[in-house]
């Protein structure tokens, strides 16, 4: 029984970490694109 609980906990933690990775990726990518676009626009503007 304890082994089953341990396996379930490990499975849950691995799923949670994968979910957090995908969440951070989906948050970081648009922010990075926005920052890159803003910096390029600012460079063109202040040239």
C-alpha positions as CSV (number, residue, x, y, z in Angstrom):
1,X,0.0,0.0,0.0
2,X,2.8,2.4,0.9
3,X,4.6,1.5,-2.3
4,X,1.5,2.3,-4.3
5,X,1.2,5.7,-2.6
6,X,4.8,6.4,-3.3
7,X,4.4,5.6,-6.9
8,X,1.3,7.7,-7.2
9,X,3.1,10.6,-5.5
10,X,6.1,10.3,-7.8
11,X,3.7,10.2,-10.8
12,X,1.9,13.2,-9.6
13,X,5.1,15.2,-9.0
14,X,6.5,14.3,-12.4
15,X,3.2,15.4,-14.1
16,X,3.2,18.6,-12.0
17,X,6.8,19.4,-13.0
18,X,6.0,18.7,-16.7
19,X,2.9,20.9,-16.4
20,X,4.9,23.7,-14.7
21,X,7.6,23.5,-17.5
22,X,5.0,23.8,-20.2
23,X,3.3,26.6,-18.3
24,X,6.6,28.5,-17.9
25,X,7.4,27.9,-21.5
26,X,4.0,29.2,-22.7
27,X,4.5,32.3,-20.4
28,X,8.2,32.9,-21.3
29,X,7.8,32.6,-25.1
30,X,5.2,35.4,-25.6
31,X,7.0,37.7,-23.1
32,X,10.3,37.1,-24.9
33,X,8.8,37.8,-28.3
34,X,7.2,41.0,-26.9
35,X,10.4,42.1,-25.3
36,X,12.4,41.4,-28.5
37,X,9.8,43.3,-30.6
38,X,9.8,46.2,-28.3
39,X,13.6,46.4,-28.2
40,X,13.8,46.2,-32.0
41,X,11.1,48.9,-32.4
42,X,12.9,51.1,-29.8
43,X,16.2,50.6,-31.6
44,X,14.6,51.7,-34.9
45,X,12.9,54.6,-33.2
46,X,16.0,56.0,-31.3
47,X,18.4,55.5,-34.2
